[in-house]
Amino acid sequence: MNCEYCGAALPANASNCPACGAAVSRPVVSAPVTYAAPGAGPAIPNYMVWSILATLCCCLPTGIVAIINSSKVSTFVAQGDYANAQASSAKAKQWCIYSIIGFVVQFFLGVLLGAISE
């Protein structure tokens, strides 16, 4: 490693450059990212059944988004990326809830409009 100011060669454990006296800054080396073996991690729900039911029974657009996020969960778990799998699982659950809320709002609007038209 060389001094960043004067370019002189630095000894292995030097805290200052022997040529110019400048403080030596060592590069920070981060630990490599490792993933656990597939199948060895926590069980993360993918909400695929709920996503399909939300698509068929409640609201098509939000249900499709839920299905996409549900399928990502299995892919991330197979790769050992449990953080992204957990995030996709939470998004799938969120979009299933949005579908159900949309269905409930549509149902009550239908009942309200039906009562008003009579």
PDB file as gemmi writes it, atoms N, CA and C in Angstrom:
CRYST1    1.000    1.000    1.000  90.00  90.00  90.00 P 1                      
ATOM      1  N   MET A   1       0.853  -1.165   0.000  1.00  0.00           N  
ATOM      2  CA  MET A   1       0.000   0.000   0.000  1.00  0.00           C  
ATOM      3  C   MET A   1       0.901   1.232   0.000  1.00  0.00           C  
ATOM      4  N   ASN A   2       0.481   2.279  -0.726  1.00  0.00           N  
ATOM      5  CA  ASN A   2       1.257   3.506  -0.821  1.00  0.00           C  
ATOM      6  C   ASN A   2       0.520   4.656  -0.146  1.00  0.00           C  
ATOM      7  N   CYS A   3       1.296   5.656   0.258  1.00  0.00           N  
ATOM      8  CA  CYS A   3       0.731   6.853   0.876  1.00  0.00           C  
ATOM      9  C   CYS A   3      -0.113   7.589  -0.155  1.00  0.00           C  
ATOM     10  N   GLU A   4      -1.294   8.020   0.247  1.00  0.00           N  
ATOM     11  CA  GLU A   4      -2.185   8.711  -0.690  1.00  0.00           C  
ATOM     12  C   GLU A   4      -1.747  10.148  -0.980  1.00  0.00           C  
ATOM     13  N   TYR A   5      -0.802  10.667  -0.175  1.00  0.00           N  
ATOM     14  CA  TYR A   5      -0.343  12.048  -0.361  1.00  0.00           C  
ATOM     15  C   TYR A   5       0.965  12.122  -1.155  1.00  0.00           C  
ATOM     16  N   CYS A   6       1.965  11.319  -0.737  1.00  0.00           N  
ATOM     17  CA  CYS A   6       3.266  11.417  -1.412  1.00  0.00           C  
ATOM     18  C   CYS A   6       3.581  10.211  -2.278  1.00  0.00           C  
ATOM     19  N   GLY A   7       2.855   9.113  -2.113  1.00  0.00           N  
ATOM     20  CA  GLY A   7       3.060   7.928  -2.937  1.00  0.00           C  
ATOM     21  C   GLY A   7       4.139   6.993  -2.423  1.00  0.00           C  
ATOM     22  N   ALA A   8       4.727   7.275  -1.281  1.00  0.00           N  
ATOM     23  CA  ALA A   8       5.774   6.417  -0.718  1.00  0.00           C  
ATOM     24  C   ALA A   8       5.180   5.101  -0.241  1.00  0.00           C  
ATOM     25  N   ALA A   9       5.991   4.052  -0.301  1.00  0.00           N  
ATOM     26  CA  ALA A   9       5.553   2.736   0.166  1.00  0.00           C  
ATOM     27  C   ALA A   9       5.380   2.763   1.680  1.00  0.00           C  
ATOM     28  N   LEU A  10       4.312   2.166   2.160  1.00  0.00           N  
ATOM     29  CA  LEU A  10       4.012   2.163   3.597  1.00  0.00           C  
ATOM     30  C   LEU A  10       4.270   0.786   4.190  1.00  0.00           C  
ATOM     31  N   PRO A  11       4.862   0.741   5.378  1.00  0.00           N  
ATOM     32  CA  PRO A  11       4.980  -0.545   6.079  1.00  0.00           C  
ATOM     33  C   PRO A  11       3.592  -1.079   6.444  1.00  0.00           C  
ATOM     34  N   ALA A  12       3.497  -2.344   6.751  1.00  0.00           N  
ATOM     35  CA  ALA A  12       2.208  -3.004   6.970  1.00  0.00           C  
ATOM     36  C   ALA A  12       1.385  -2.370   8.078  1.00  0.00           C  
ATOM     37  N   ASN A  13       1.954  -2.062   9.231  1.00  0.00           N  
ATOM     38  CA  ASN A  13       1.182  -1.558  10.358  1.00  0.00           C  
ATOM     39  C   ASN A  13       1.463  -0.088  10.671  1.00  0.00           C  
ATOM     40  N   ALA A  14       1.919   0.666   9.690  1.00  0.00           N  
ATOM     41  CA  ALA A  14       2.276   2.069   9.934  1.00  0.00           C  
ATOM     42  C   ALA A  14       1.023   2.912  10.131  1.00  0.00           C  
ATOM     43  N   SER A  15       1.070   3.820  11.102  1.00  0.00           N  
ATOM     44  CA  SER A  15      -0.053   4.730  11.309  1.00  0.00           C  
ATOM     45  C   SER A  15       0.225   6.082  10.651  1.00  0.00           C  
ATOM     46  N   ASN A  16       1.508   6.368  10.383  1.00  0.00           N  
ATOM     47  CA  ASN A  16       1.896   7.589   9.675  1.00  0.00           C  
ATOM     48  C   ASN A  16       2.871   7.222   8.564  1.00  0.00           C  
ATOM     49  N   CYS A  17       2.877   8.013   7.502  1.00  0.00           N  
ATOM     50  CA  CYS A  17       3.792   7.801   6.379  1.00  0.00           C  
ATOM     51  C   CYS A  17       5.211   8.143   6.835  1.00  0.00           C  
ATOM     52  N   PRO A  18       6.200   7.261   6.600  1.00  0.00           N  
ATOM     53  CA  PRO A  18       7.570   7.568   7.013  1.00  0.00           C  
ATOM     54  C   PRO A  18       8.189   8.702   6.194  1.00  0.00           C  
ATOM     55  N   ALA A  19       7.680   8.939   4.994  1.00  0.00           N  
ATOM     56  CA  ALA A  19       8.274   9.971   4.138  1.00  0.00           C  
ATOM     57  C   ALA A  19       7.713  11.361   4.430  1.00  0.00           C  
ATOM     58  N   CYS A  20       6.383  11.484   4.512  1.00  0.00           N  
ATOM     59  CA  CYS A  20       5.779  12.816   4.680  1.00  0.00           C  
ATOM     60  C   CYS A  20       5.106  13.013   6.031  1.00  0.00           C  
ATOM     61  N   GLY A  21       4.912  11.956   6.803  1.00  0.00           N  
ATOM     62  CA  GLY A  21       4.314  12.068   8.130  1.00  0.00           C  
ATOM     63  C   GLY A  21       2.789  12.123   8.138  1.00  0.00           C  
ATOM     64  N   ALA A  22       2.142  11.991   6.980  1.00  0.00           N  
ATOM     65  CA  ALA A  22       0.681  12.043   6.899  1.00  0.00           C  
ATOM     66  C   ALA A  22       0.068  10.808   7.560  1.00  0.00           C  
ATOM     67  N   ALA A  23      -1.091  10.996   8.154  1.00  0.00           N  
ATOM     68  CA  ALA A  23      -1.803   9.878   8.778  1.00  0.00           C  
ATOM     69  C   ALA A  23      -2.259   8.904   7.702  1.00  0.00           C  
ATOM     70  N   VAL A  24      -2.109   7.638   8.002  1.00  0.00           N  
ATOM     71  CA  VAL A  24      -2.473   6.591   7.055  1.00  0.00           C  
ATOM     72  C   VAL A  24      -3.919   6.182   7.299  1.00  0.00           C  
ATOM     73  N   SER A  25      -4.679   6.172   6.256  1.00  0.00           N  
ATOM     74  CA  SER A  25      -6.061   5.687   6.377  1.00  0.00           C  
ATOM     75  C   SER A  25      -6.140   4.343   5.682  1.00  0.00           C  
ATOM     76  N   ARG A  26      -6.524   3.363   6.437  1.00  0.00           N  
ATOM     77  CA  ARG A  26      -6.648   1.996   5.902  1.00  0.00           C  
ATOM     78  C   ARG A  26      -8.033   1.816   5.306  1.00  0.00           C  
ATOM     79  N   PRO A  27      -8.138   1.116   4.167  1.00  0.00           N  
ATOM     80  CA  PRO A  27      -9.458   0.864   3.594  1.00  0.00           C  
ATOM     81  C   PRO A  27     -10.284  -0.051   4.489  1.00  0.00           C  
ATOM     82  N   VAL A  28     -11.561   0.220   4.549  1.00  0.00           N  
ATOM     83  CA  VAL A  28     -12.462  -0.596   5.344  1.00  0.00           C  
ATOM     84  C   VAL A  28     -12.870  -1.799   4.500  1.00  0.00           C  
ATOM     85  N   VAL A  29     -12.624  -2.961   5.033  1.00  0.00           N  
ATOM     86  CA  VAL A  29     -12.969  -4.190   4.337  1.00  0.00           C  
ATOM     87  C   VAL A  29     -14.192  -4.776   5.017  1.00  0.00           C  
ATOM     88  N   SER A  30     -15.295  -4.883   4.269  1.00  0.00           N  
ATOM     89  CA  SER A  30     -16.513  -5.443   4.847  1.00  0.00           C  
ATOM     90  C   SER A  30     -16.530  -6.951   4.637  1.00  0.00           C  
ATOM     91  N   ALA A  31     -17.271  -7.616   5.479  1.00  0.00           N  
ATOM     92  CA  ALA A  31     -17.403  -9.059   5.374  1.00  0.00           C  
ATOM     93  C   ALA A  31     -18.227  -9.402   4.143  1.00  0.00           C  
ATOM     94  N   PRO A  32     -17.887 -10.470   3.458  1.00  0.00           N  
ATOM     95  CA  PRO A  32     -18.670 -10.847   2.284  1.00  0.00           C  
ATOM     96  C   PRO A  32     -20.082 -11.280   2.681  1.00  0.00           C  
ATOM     97  N   VAL A  33     -20.999 -11.060   1.789  1.00  0.00           N  
ATOM     98  CA  VAL A  33     -22.387 -11.450   2.031  1.00  0.00           C  
ATOM     99  C   VAL A  33     -22.500 -12.945   1.806  1.00  0.00           C  
ATOM    100  N   THR A  34     -23.028 -13.623   2.778  1.00  0.00           N  
ATOM    101  CA  THR A  34     -23.232 -15.066   2.650  1.00  0.00           C  
ATOM    102  C   THR A  34     -24.706 -15.382   2.837  1.00  0.00           C  
ATOM    103  N   TYR A  35     -25.135 -16.418   2.189  1.00  0.00           N  
ATOM    104  CA  TYR A  35     -26.522 -16.850   2.281  1.00  0.00           C  
ATOM    105  C   TYR A  35     -26.551 -18.260   2.839  1.00  0.00           C  
ATOM    106  N   ALA A  36     -27.589 -18.524   3.573  1.00  0.00           N  
ATOM    107  CA  ALA A  36     -27.742 -19.861   4.138  1.00  0.00           C  
ATOM    108  C   ALA A  36     -28.140 -20.838   3.034  1.00  0.00           C  
ATOM    109  N   ALA A  37     -27.953 -22.085   3.314  1.00  0.00           N  
ATOM    110  CA  ALA A  37     -28.338 -23.107   2.354  1.00  0.00           C  
ATOM    111  C   ALA A  37     -29.850 -23.082   2.158  1.00  0.00           C  
ATOM    112  N   PRO A  38     -30.327 -23.266   0.919  1.00  0.00           N  
ATOM    113  CA  PRO A  38     -31.767 -23.272   0.687  1.00  0.00           C  
ATOM    114  C   PRO A  38     -32.452 -24.323   1.551  1.00  0.00           C  
ATOM    115  N   GLY A  39     -33.568 -23.938   2.112  1.00  0.00           N  
ATOM    116  CA  GLY A  39     -34.333 -24.839   2.961  1.00  0.00           C  
ATOM    117  C   GLY A  39     -33.910 -24.817   4.420  1.00  0.00           C  
ATOM    118  N   ALA A  40     -32.796 -24.128   4.711  1.00  0.00           N  
ATOM    119  CA  ALA A  40     -32.301 -24.107   6.083  1.00  0.00           C  
ATOM    120  C   ALA A  40     -32.800 -22.891   6.849  1.00  0.00           C  
ATOM    121  N   GLY A  41     -33.459 -21.967   6.172  1.00  0.00           N  
ATOM    122  CA  GLY A  41     -33.879 -20.721   6.799  1.00  0.00           C  
ATOM    123  C   GLY A  41     -35.262 -20.810   7.419  1.00  0.00           C  
ATOM    124  N   PRO A  42     -35.761 -19.674   7.851  1.00  0.00           N  
ATOM    125  CA  PRO A  42     -37.074 -19.631   8.481  1.00  0.00           C  
ATOM    126  C   PRO A  42     -38.189 -19.876   7.458  1.00  0.00           C  
ATOM    127  N   ALA A  43     -39.293 -20.362   7.945  1.00  0.00           N  
ATOM    128  CA  ALA A  43     -40.453 -20.570   7.070  1.00  0.00           C  
ATOM    129  C   ALA A  43     -41.138 -19.226   6.850  1.00  0.00           C  
ATOM    130  N   ILE A  44     -41.170 -18.783   5.612  1.00  0.00           N  
ATOM    131  CA  ILE A  44     -41.760 -17.488   5.273  1.00  0.00           C  
ATOM    132  C   ILE A  44     -43.004 -17.750   4.434  1.00  0.00           C  
ATOM    133  N   PRO A  45     -44.174 -17.292   4.891  1.00  0.00           N  
ATOM    134  CA  PRO A  45     -45.406 -17.546   4.127  1.00  0.00           C  
ATOM    135  C   PRO A  45     -45.392 -16.763   2.824  1.00  0.00           C  
ATOM    136  N   ASN A  46     -45.917 -17.394   1.758  1.00  0.00           N  
ATOM    137  CA  ASN A  46     -45.939 -16.687   0.479  1.00  0.00           C  
ATOM    138  C   ASN A  46     -47.323 -16.152   0.108  1.00  0.00           C  
ATOM    139  N   TYR A  47     -48.353 -16.518   0.815  1.00  0.00           N  
ATOM    140  CA  TYR A  47     -49.720 -16.017   0.602  1.00  0.00           C  
ATOM    141  C   TYR A  47     -50.229 -16.265  -0.821  1.00  0.00           C  
ATOM    142  N   MET A  48     -49.766 -17.316  -1.465  1.00  0.00           N  
ATOM    143  CA  MET A  48     -50.183 -17.573  -2.853  1.00  0.00           C  
ATOM    144  C   MET A  48     -51.667 -17.908  -2.937  1.00  0.00           C  
ATOM    145  N   VAL A  49     -52.163 -18.717  -2.015  1.00  0.00           N  
ATOM    146  CA  VAL A  49     -53.591 -19.073  -2.052  1.00  0.00           C  
ATOM    147  C   VAL A  49     -54.445 -17.827  -1.859  1.00  0.00           C  
ATOM    148  N   TRP A  50     -54.078 -16.990  -0.888  1.00  0.00           N  
ATOM    149  CA  TRP A  50     -54.829 -15.752  -0.662  1.00  0.00           C  
ATOM    150  C   TRP A  50     -54.750 -14.832  -1.875  1.00  0.00           C  
ATOM    151  N   SER A  51     -53.588 -14.803  -2.518  1.00  0.00           N  
ATOM    152  CA  SER A  51     -53.428 -13.947  -3.695  1.00  0.00           C  
ATOM    153  C   SER A  51     -54.322 -14.398  -4.840  1.00  0.00           C  
ATOM    154  N   ILE A  52     -54.391 -15.701  -5.042  1.00  0.00           N  
ATOM    155  CA  ILE A  52     -55.244 -16.229  -6.118  1.00  0.00           C  
ATOM    156  C   ILE A  52     -56.714 -15.976  -5.802  1.00  0.00           C  
ATOM    157  N   LEU A  53     -57.110 -16.223  -4.554  1.00  0.00           N  
ATOM    158  CA  LEU A  53     -58.504 -15.960  -4.173  1.00  0.00           C  
ATOM    159  C   LEU A  53     -58.842 -14.468  -4.290  1.00  0.00           C  
ATOM    160  N   ALA A  54     -57.908 -13.613  -3.925  1.00  0.00           N  
ATOM    161  CA  ALA A  54     -58.136 -12.170  -4.042  1.00  0.00           C  
ATOM    162  C   ALA A  54     -58.279 -11.760  -5.502  1.00  0.00           C  
ATOM    163  N   THR A  55     -57.523 -12.401  -6.378  1.00  0.00           N  
ATOM    164  CA  THR A  55     -57.611 -12.091  -7.802  1.00  0.00           C  
ATOM    165  C   THR A  55     -58.942 -12.560  -8.380  1.00  0.00           C  
ATOM    166  N   LEU A  56     -59.351 -13.772  -8.031  1.00  0.00           N  
ATOM    167  CA  LEU A  56     -60.573 -14.331  -8.602  1.00  0.00           C  
ATOM    168  C   LEU A  56     -61.849 -13.750  -7.993  1.00  0.00           C  
ATOM    169  N   CYS A  57     -61.833 -13.473  -6.704  1.00  0.00           N  
ATOM    170  CA  CYS A  57     -63.059 -13.088  -6.015  1.00  0.00           C  
ATOM    171  C   CYS A  57     -63.173 -11.596  -5.712  1.00  0.00           C  
ATOM    172  N   CYS A  58     -62.065 -10.910  -5.612  1.00  0.00           N  
ATOM    173  CA  CYS A  58     -62.140  -9.539  -5.114  1.00  0.00           C  
ATOM    174  C   CYS A  58     -61.803  -8.506  -6.176  1.00  0.00           C  
ATOM    175  N   CYS A  59     -60.567  -8.341  -6.465  1.00  0.00           N  
ATOM    176  CA  CYS A  59     -60.141  -7.251  -7.333  1.00  0.00           C  
ATOM    177  C   CYS A  59     -58.982  -7.732  -8.202  1.00  0.00           C  
ATOM    178  N   LEU A  60     -59.167  -7.749  -9.486  1.00  0.00           N  
ATOM    179  CA  LEU A  60     -58.188  -8.298 -10.416  1.00  0.00           C  
ATOM    180  C   LEU A  60     -56.836  -7.571 -10.384  1.00  0.00           C  
ATOM    181  N   PRO A  61     -56.769  -6.244 -10.522  1.00  0.00           N  
ATOM    182  CA  PRO A  61     -55.447  -5.596 -10.581  1.00  0.00           C  
ATOM    183  C   PRO A  61     -54.611  -5.768  -9.311  1.00  0.00           C  
ATOM    184  N   THR A  62     -55.216  -5.572  -8.152  1.00  0.00           N  
ATOM    185  CA  THR A  62     -54.447  -5.719  -6.917  1.00  0.00           C  
ATOM    186  C   THR A  62     -54.128  -7.191  -6.635  1.00  0.00           C  
ATOM    187  N   GLY A  63     -54.990  -8.080  -7.064  1.00  0.00           N  
ATOM    188  CA  GLY A  63     -54.725  -9.506  -6.905  1.00  0.00           C  
ATOM    189  C   GLY A  63     -53.541  -9.969  -7.734  1.00  0.00           C  
ATOM    190  N   ILE A  64     -53.398  -9.414  -8.938  1.00  0.00           N  
ATOM    191  CA  ILE A  64     -52.262  -9.770  -9.791  1.00  0.00           C  
ATOM    192  C   ILE A  64     -50.953  -9.312  -9.151  1.00  0.00           C  
ATOM    193  N   VAL A  65     -50.954  -8.113  -8.579  1.00  0.00           N  
ATOM    194  CA  VAL A  65     -49.753  -7.630  -7.887  1.00  0.00           C  
ATOM    195  C   VAL A  65     -49.430  -8.547  -6.702  1.00  0.00           C  
ATOM    196  N   ALA A  66     -50.455  -9.011  -6.011  1.00  0.00           N  
ATOM    197  CA  ALA A  66     -50.245  -9.929  -4.886  1.00  0.00           C  
ATOM    198  C   ALA A  66     -49.650 -11.252  -5.369  1.00  0.00           C  
ATOM    199  N   ILE A  67     -50.117 -11.754  -6.502  1.00  0.00           N  
ATOM    200  CA  ILE A  67     -49.575 -13.005  -7.049  1.00  0.00           C  
ATOM    201  C   ILE A  67     -48.109 -12.838  -7.431  1.00  0.00           C  
ATOM    202  N   ILE A  68     -47.771 -11.716  -8.035  1.00  0.00           N  
ATOM    203  CA  ILE A  68     -46.376 -11.470  -8.430  1.00  0.00           C  
ATOM    204  C   ILE A  68     -45.468 -11.456  -7.201  1.00  0.00           C  
ATOM    205  N   ASN A  69     -45.896 -10.758  -6.158  1.00  0.00           N  
ATOM    206  CA  ASN A  69     -45.083 -10.715  -4.939  1.00  0.00           C  
ATOM    207  C   ASN A  69     -45.029 -12.076  -4.258  1.00  0.00           C  
ATOM    208  N   SER A  70     -46.108 -12.844  -4.317  1.00  0.00           N  
ATOM    209  CA  SER A  70     -46.121 -14.183  -3.723  1.00  0.00           C  
ATOM    210  C   SER A  70     -45.130 -15.105  -4.422  1.00  0.00           C  
ATOM    211  N   SER A  71     -45.046 -14.998  -5.737  1.00  0.00           N  
ATOM    212  CA  SER A  71     -44.110 -15.858  -6.470  1.00  0.00           C  
ATOM    213  C   SER A  71     -42.659 -15.462  -6.211  1.00  0.00           C  
ATOM    214  N   LYS A  72     -42.409 -14.204  -5.898  1.00  0.00           N  
ATOM    215  CA  LYS A  72     -41.051 -13.768  -5.586  1.00  0.00           C  
ATOM    216  C   LYS A  72     -40.554 -14.366  -4.278  1.00  0.00           C  
ATOM    217  N   VAL A  73     -41.466 -14.645  -3.347  1.00  0.00           N  
ATOM    218  CA  VAL A  73     -41.073 -15.204  -2.053  1.00  0.00           C  
ATOM    219  C   VAL A  73     -40.354 -16.535  -2.245  1.00  0.00           C  
ATOM    220  N   SER A  74     -40.920 -17.411  -3.035  1.00  0.00           N  
ATOM    221  CA  SER A  74     -40.322 -18.732  -3.252  1.00  0.00           C  
ATOM    222  C   SER A  74     -38.974 -18.622  -3.951  1.00  0.00           C  
ATOM    223  N   THR A  75     -38.869 -17.684  -4.885  1.00  0.00           N  
ATOM    224  CA  THR A  75     -37.606 -17.485  -5.593  1.00  0.00           C  
ATOM    225  C   THR A  75     -36.517 -17.016  -4.647  1.00  0.00           C  
ATOM    226  N   PHE A  76     -36.837 -16.045  -3.806  1.00  0.00           N  
ATOM    227  CA  PHE A  76     -35.845 -15.530  -2.861  1.00  0.00           C  
ATOM    228  C   PHE A  76     -35.450 -16.577  -1.827  1.00  0.00           C  
ATOM    229  N   VAL A  77     -36.400 -17.376  -1.356  1.00  0.00           N  
ATOM    230  CA  VAL A  77     -36.083 -18.419  -0.379  1.00  0.00           C  
ATOM    231  C   VAL A  77     -35.167 -19.466  -1.018  1.00  0.00           C  
ATOM    232  N   ALA A  78     -35.426 -19.810  -2.273  1.00  0.00           N  
ATOM    233  CA  ALA A  78     -34.581 -20.779  -2.973  1.00  0.00           C  
ATOM    234  C   ALA A  78     -33.154 -20.256  -3.128  1.00  0.00           C  
ATOM    235  N   GLN A  79     -33.003 -18.934  -3.269  1.00  0.00           N  
ATOM    236  CA  GLN A  79     -31.675 -18.334  -3.390  1.00  0.00           C  
ATOM    237  C   GLN A  79     -31.026 -18.119  -2.025  1.00  0.00           C  
ATOM    238  N   GLY A  80     -31.790 -18.267  -0.953  1.00  0.00           N  
ATOM    239  CA  GLY A  80     -31.272 -18.045   0.381  1.00  0.00           C  
ATOM    240  C   GLY A  80     -31.317 -16.591   0.813  1.00  0.00           C  
ATOM    241  N   ASP A  81     -32.020 -15.757   0.056  1.00  0.00           N  
ATOM    242  CA  ASP A  81     -32.124 -14.326   0.354  1.00  0.00           C  
ATOM    243  C   ASP A  81     -33.379 -14.093   1.188  1.00  0.00           C  
ATOM    244  N   TYR A  82     -33.248 -14.296   2.509  1.00  0.00           N  
ATOM    245  CA  TYR A  82     -34.413 -14.274   3.382  1.00  0.00           C  
ATOM    246  C   TYR A  82     -34.939 -12.871   3.665  1.00  0.00           C  
ATOM    247  N   ALA A  83     -34.098 -11.874   3.565  1.00  0.00           N  
ATOM    248  CA  ALA A  83     -34.558 -10.499   3.796  1.00  0.00           C  
ATOM    249  C   ALA A  83     -35.517 -10.071   2.688  1.00  0.00           C  
ATOM    250  N   ASN A  84     -35.153 -10.316   1.440  1.00  0.00           N  
ATOM    251  CA  ASN A  84     -36.044  -9.970   0.331  1.00  0.00           C  
ATOM    252  C   ASN A  84     -37.274 -10.873   0.301  1.00  0.00           C  
ATOM    253  N   ALA A  85     -37.120 -12.116   0.730  1.00  0.00           N  
ATOM    254  CA  ALA A  85     -38.276 -13.016   0.796  1.00  0.00           C  
ATOM    255  C   ALA A  85     -39.284 -12.503   1.811  1.00  0.00           C  
ATOM    256  N   GLN A  86     -38.793 -12.037   2.958  1.00  0.00           N  
ATOM    257  CA  GLN A  86     -39.681 -11.495   3.983  1.00  0.00           C  
ATOM    258  C   GLN A  86     -40.371 -10.236   3.488  1.00  0.00           C  
ATOM    259  N   ALA A  87     -39.630  -9.382   2.762  1.00  0.00           N  
ATOM    260  CA  ALA A  87     -40.211  -8.148   2.226  1.00  0.00           C  
ATOM    261  C   ALA A  87     -41.283  -8.456   1.183  1.00  0.00           C  
ATOM    262  N   SER A  88     -41.027  -9.418   0.310  1.00  0.00           N  
ATOM    263  CA  SER A  88     -42.021  -9.797  -0.699  1.00  0.00           C  
ATOM    264  C   SER A  88     -43.244 -10.434  -0.060  1.00  0.00           C  
ATOM    265  N   SER A  89     -43.034 -11.202   1.005  1.00  0.00           N  
ATOM    266  CA  SER A  89     -44.148 -11.799   1.722  1.00  0.00           C  
ATOM    267  C   SER A  89     -45.041 -10.719   2.321  1.00  0.00           C  
ATOM    268  N   ALA A  90     -44.420  -9.706   2.914  1.00  0.00           N  
ATOM    269  CA  ALA A  90     -45.196  -8.607   3.498  1.00  0.00           C  
ATOM    270  C   ALA A  90     -45.960  -7.838   2.424  1.00  0.00           C  
ATOM    271  N   LYS A  91     -45.338  -7.645   1.266  1.00  0.00           N  
ATOM    272  CA  LYS A  91     -46.021  -6.941   0.168  1.00  0.00           C  
ATOM    273  C   LYS A  91     -47.190  -7.765  -0.367  1.00  0.00           C  
ATOM    274  N   ALA A  92     -47.008  -9.076  -0.486  1.00  0.00           N  
ATOM    275  CA  ALA A  92     -48.096  -9.935  -0.961  1.00  0.00           C  
ATOM    276  C   ALA A  92     -49.279  -9.867  -0.003  1.00  0.00           C  
ATOM    277  N   LYS A  93     -49.001  -9.934   1.291  1.00  0.00           N  
ATOM    278  CA  LYS A  93     -50.068  -9.837   2.291  1.00  0.00           C  
ATOM    279  C   LYS A  93     -50.764  -8.483   2.198  1.00  0.00           C  
ATOM    280  N   GLN A  94     -49.980  -7.428   2.030  1.00  0.00           N  
ATOM    281  CA  GLN A  94     -50.526  -6.073   1.923  1.00  0.00           C  
ATOM    282  C   GLN A  94     -51.462  -5.955   0.715  1.00  0.00           C  
ATOM    283  N   TRP A  95     -51.052  -6.482  -0.433  1.00  0.00           N  
ATOM    284  CA  TRP A  95     -51.893  -6.381  -1.628  1.00  0.00           C  
ATOM    285  C   TRP A  95     -53.136  -7.262  -1.522  1.00  0.00           C  
ATOM    286  N   CYS A  96     -53.057  -8.377  -0.801  1.00  0.00           N  
ATOM    287  CA  CYS A  96     -54.258  -9.191  -0.547  1.00  0.00           C  
ATOM    288  C   CYS A  96     -55.254  -8.391   0.300  1.00  0.00           C  
ATOM    289  N   ILE A  97     -54.749  -7.687   1.295  1.00  0.00           N  
ATOM    290  CA  ILE A  97     -55.625  -6.864   2.136  1.00  0.00           C  
ATOM    291  C   ILE A  97     -56.250  -5.749   1.309  1.00  0.00           C  
ATOM    292  N   TYR A  98     -55.455  -5.126   0.425  1.00  0.00           N  
ATOM    293  CA  TYR A  98     -56.012  -4.089  -0.445  1.00  0.00           C  
ATOM    294  C   TYR A  98     -57.133  -4.638  -1.320  1.00  0.00           C  
ATOM    295  N   SER A  99     -56.969  -5.861  -1.810  1.00  0.00           N  
ATOM    296  CA  SER A  99     -58.005  -6.481  -2.637  1.00  0.00           C  
ATOM    297  C   SER A  99     -59.293  -6.698  -1.854  1.00  0.00           C  
ATOM    298  N   ILE A 100     -59.157  -7.176  -0.639  1.00  0.00           N  
ATOM    299  CA  ILE A 100     -60.337  -7.424   0.192  1.00  0.00           C  
ATOM    300  C   ILE A 100     -61.033  -6.112   0.539  1.00  0.00           C  
ATOM    301  N   ILE A 101     -60.253  -5.090   0.865  1.00  0.00           N  
ATOM    302  CA  ILE A 101     -60.846  -3.777   1.161  1.00  0.00           C  
ATOM    303  C   ILE A 101     -61.573  -3.236  -0.060  1.00  0.00           C  
ATOM    304  N   GLY A 102     -60.961  -3.390  -1.230  1.00  0.00           N  
ATOM    305  CA  GLY A 102     -61.618  -2.954  -2.465  1.00  0.00           C  
ATOM    306  C   GLY A 102     -62.930  -3.677  -2.701  1.00  0.00           C  
ATOM    307  N   PHE A 103     -62.952  -4.986  -2.417  1.00  0.00           N  
ATOM    308  CA  PHE A 103     -64.175  -5.755  -2.583  1.00  0.00           C  
ATOM    309  C   PHE A 103     -65.262  -5.273  -1.622  1.00  0.00           C  
ATOM    310  N   VAL A 104     -64.877  -5.043  -0.368  1.00  0.00           N  
ATOM    311  CA  VAL A 104     -65.853  -4.589   0.636  1.00  0.00           C  
ATOM    312  C   VAL A 104     -66.418  -3.222   0.252  1.00  0.00           C  
ATOM    313  N   VAL A 105     -65.561  -2.314  -0.203  1.00  0.00           N  
ATOM    314  CA  VAL A 105     -66.035  -0.988  -0.617  1.00  0.00           C  
ATOM    315  C   VAL A 105     -66.983  -1.108  -1.804  1.00  0.00           C  
ATOM    316  N   GLN A 106     -66.631  -1.933  -2.784  1.00  0.00           N  
ATOM    317  CA  GLN A 106     -67.511  -2.126  -3.942  1.00  0.00           C  
ATOM    318  C   GLN A 106     -68.849  -2.732  -3.525  1.00  0.00           C  
ATOM    319  N   PHE A 107     -68.813  -3.680  -2.613  1.00  0.00           N  
ATOM    320  CA  PHE A 107     -70.047  -4.316  -2.164  1.00  0.00           C  
ATOM    321  C   PHE A 107     -70.973  -3.300  -1.504  1.00  0.00           C  
ATOM    322  N   PHE A 108     -70.432  -2.504  -0.577  1.00  0.00           N  
ATOM    323  CA  PHE A 108     -71.271  -1.529   0.115  1.00  0.00           C  
ATOM    324  C   PHE A 108     -71.744  -0.410  -0.807  1.00  0.00           C  
ATOM    325  N   LEU A 109     -70.934  -0.026  -1.781  1.00  0.00           N  
ATOM    326  CA  LEU A 109     -71.390   0.959  -2.756  1.00  0.00           C  
ATOM    327  C   LEU A 109     -72.530   0.391  -3.608  1.00  0.00           C  
ATOM    328  N   GLY A 110     -72.430  -0.888  -3.952  1.00  0.00           N  
ATOM    329  CA  GLY A 110     -73.501  -1.537  -4.701  1.00  0.00           C  
ATOM    330  C   GLY A 110     -74.792  -1.603  -3.903  1.00  0.00           C  
ATOM    331  N   VAL A 111     -74.689  -1.960  -2.637  1.00  0.00           N  
ATOM    332  CA  VAL A 111     -75.877  -2.021  -1.774  1.00  0.00           C  
ATOM    333  C   VAL A 111     -76.458  -0.612  -1.624  1.00  0.00           C  
ATOM    334  N   LEU A 112     -75.618   0.374  -1.416  1.00  0.00           N  
ATOM    335  CA  LEU A 112     -76.081   1.758  -1.237  1.00  0.00           C  
ATOM    336  C   LEU A 112     -76.755   2.271  -2.499  1.00  0.00           C  
ATOM    337  N   LEU A 113     -76.141   2.039  -3.649  1.00  0.00           N  
ATOM    338  CA  LEU A 113     -76.743   2.500  -4.908  1.00  0.00           C  
ATOM    339  C   LEU A 113     -78.026   1.733  -5.222  1.00  0.00           C  
ATOM    340  N   GLY A 114     -78.061   0.452  -4.845  1.00  0.00           N  
ATOM    341  CA  GLY A 114     -79.282  -0.325  -5.045  1.00  0.00           C  
ATOM    342  C   GLY A 114     -80.413   0.185  -4.178  1.00  0.00           C  
ATOM    343  N   ALA A 115     -80.099   0.586  -2.958  1.00  0.00           N  
ATOM    344  CA  ALA A 115     -81.122   1.097  -2.042  1.00  0.00           C  
ATOM    345  C   ALA A 115     -81.595   2.476  -2.496  1.00  0.00           C  
ATOM    346  N   ILE A 116     -80.705   3.262  -3.027  1.00  0.00           N  
ATOM    347  CA  ILE A 116     -81.087   4.612  -3.480  1.00  0.00           C  
ATOM    348  C   ILE A 116     -81.949   4.554  -4.739  1.00  0.00           C  
ATOM    349  N   SER A 117     -81.651   3.621  -5.627  1.00  0.00           N  
ATOM    350  CA  SER A 117     -82.400   3.547  -6.907  1.00  0.00           C  
ATOM    351  C   SER A 117     -83.799   3.004  -6.740  1.00  0.00           C  
ATOM    352  N   GLU A 118     -84.120   2.386  -5.634  1.00  0.00           N  
ATOM    353  CA  GLU A 118     -85.476   1.831  -5.449  1.00  0.00           C  
ATOM    354  C   GLU A 118     -86.408   2.793  -4.871  1.00  0.00           C  
TER     355      GLU A 118                                                      
END                                                                             
